[in-house]
Amino acid sequence: MKLVSDEWLRAYNKKELAFSQGMFTSKIAEHDVIIIRDAEQKLRAFLDIIPDFAPEEVTYDLIRKTMDAPGGCMDALIIELINYAKQKDAKYLNLGLVPMTGMEEPHSTAEQLMNYAYRKLKRFRHYSGLRSFKEKYASVWHNKYLVYENDFDLLQLPMALNKVMQPKNAKQ
């Protein structure tokens, strides 16, 4: 799984993040994992299921694949996660956060700048694709709100997100 994860990071020019997306750690060995193997039994994709402390809910952390994984394998992992949730008699499947994607009508200049940052800055642009992927399976979205006192506070959000997205042992 580590090899698959590392290939995924390299292929998409990503670094491990610690906010809204999991990061590969040895703790994955403690999780239930859904995997896809090819005809030669080589691991091509995986999804790890993490403890969810909300009653009747199942959620996952990482979903990663190799570049030569079969098309649709990420969808297949989610479908198997749904089956897993049904086997556990879960009523809900938590697909996780997709930061900065719910601002449909920015009202202030600061909100307009945040919306622009979400759409244009490389660091945050991938969230729109993540939202599109998750929307195929999400029948309900629950907005999470950020309360701020003034526009300057809101404008500091990208820096704050960047800081919390770094793994604890990463150098700033």
N, C-alpha and C positions, 0 to 999 in steps of 0.2 A: 504494500500500500504506500509505503514511503516513496518508492520509485515512481509510482503513478502520480502521487502528489507532487513530487519534485518536477516531473515532466510537465504536468499541468501548469505549474508556476512559471517554468521557463517558456513554454509555448505561448502563454498569454502575457508574458512579460509582467508578471505579478510578483509581489512579495507577500509573505504571510501577513495577514491582518488580524487584529484581535477584537474588532468591534463589528458586529453584524454579520461577520463571517467567522467561521472557526479557523483554527490553525492546527496543523498536524503536530501532535505530541504523542508520546508513548501511552498516554491514557486511552488512546483509541483501542488498545487491546482489551480494555474493560467494557467496551460498548458492543452492542449488537451491530453488525455490519451487513449491508446488502452489497453483493458483488456481481459483476458481470465478467465472465471468462470467455475467451474465444474457443474455437474447436480444439486447439492445442492446450487448453486449460490455462492459458496465460491471462493473468488479471488485466482487464482493460478499463474497468470503471468501478467505483465504489461510493457508497453513501453510509455514513455512520450515524446511528441513532443514539441520541444522548438522553440522559435522564431528564424528564420533564416533571416538574413539581406541581403543575396545574392538573387538577383532577380530570380524568378521562381524556387526556391529551397526549399526543405523540409528536415529537419534533426531531429534527436532525441537525447535524453540525456541518460536516464537510460533504460535498458532492463533487467528485473529481474524476477525470478520465484521461486516457492517453490520447495522443493526436490521431492514432489509427484505430481508435475505438469505433465500433459500428455506429452509423447514424441513428439517432433516436435513443441512444443508450441512456442519456440523462432522463428522458421521459420514462423509459423503462424502469429506472431506479425509483422515480417518484411513484409510479404505479405499484411497484413492489412495496414501497413504504405505505401506501394506502392499504394494500393487502395485509401488511404487518399490523397496522393500526386496527383493522377489522378483527384480526386474530386476537388482539389484546382487548377487544371490546371497547376501544376508544371511540369517543364521539367526535373528537376534534383532531385535526392535523394542523399543527402550527408550522407554517412554512418560513417563519422568521421575519426579521425586519428587512425593509428596503429603504434605507435612509434617504431623506430629501426627495421623495417621489410623490408626496401627496399634495404639494402646493400647486393647486390648479389656477387660482386667481390671486396673484400677489397684489397686495394692497399698497404697500409702502415702497419707497425706493430701495430700502434694505432688503425687503422680500423679493423685489425684482432682481436685485444683484444676486441673492441666494439662488433664485430660480435659474439665472443665467449660469452661475457657477456649477450647478447641478448638471445642466445640459452641455456645458462647454469644457469644463476643466477635466483633463484626463483622469485625475485622481478619483473623480466622482461619476464620470460618464458611464462607467460600466453598470451603475445601478439601474439605468433605464432598461438595459437588456435583461438584467436580473428580474426586474419587475415584470417585464413582458413574459419571461419564462414562468414565473410563479403565477401570473394571472391566468394561465391555462388551467390551473388547478384550484385556485382560490375562489370560493363562492362568496366569501365575506372578507373585507379588509377592515381592520380596526386602526384608525389613525392614532398615532401617538403624537402628542403636542409638546412643543418647546415653549416655555413661558420665559419671556425676556422683558426687561424693564425699558430699555431704549434700543434704538436701531444699532448703535455701536455694539451692544452685546450680541445682537444677531449676526453682525458682520464678522465677529470673532469665531463663529461656529465652525467654518472650515478648518481653522487652526486647531480648535478643540477636537474636532473629529480626527484630524490628522494625528494628533497626539495619542488619542485613545485607540487608534487603529494600529499603532505600533506594538509589536510583541514586547513584553516586559523587559526582555534582555536586549532589545535593539538599541543601538546607539542613536541618540538624537542629533 
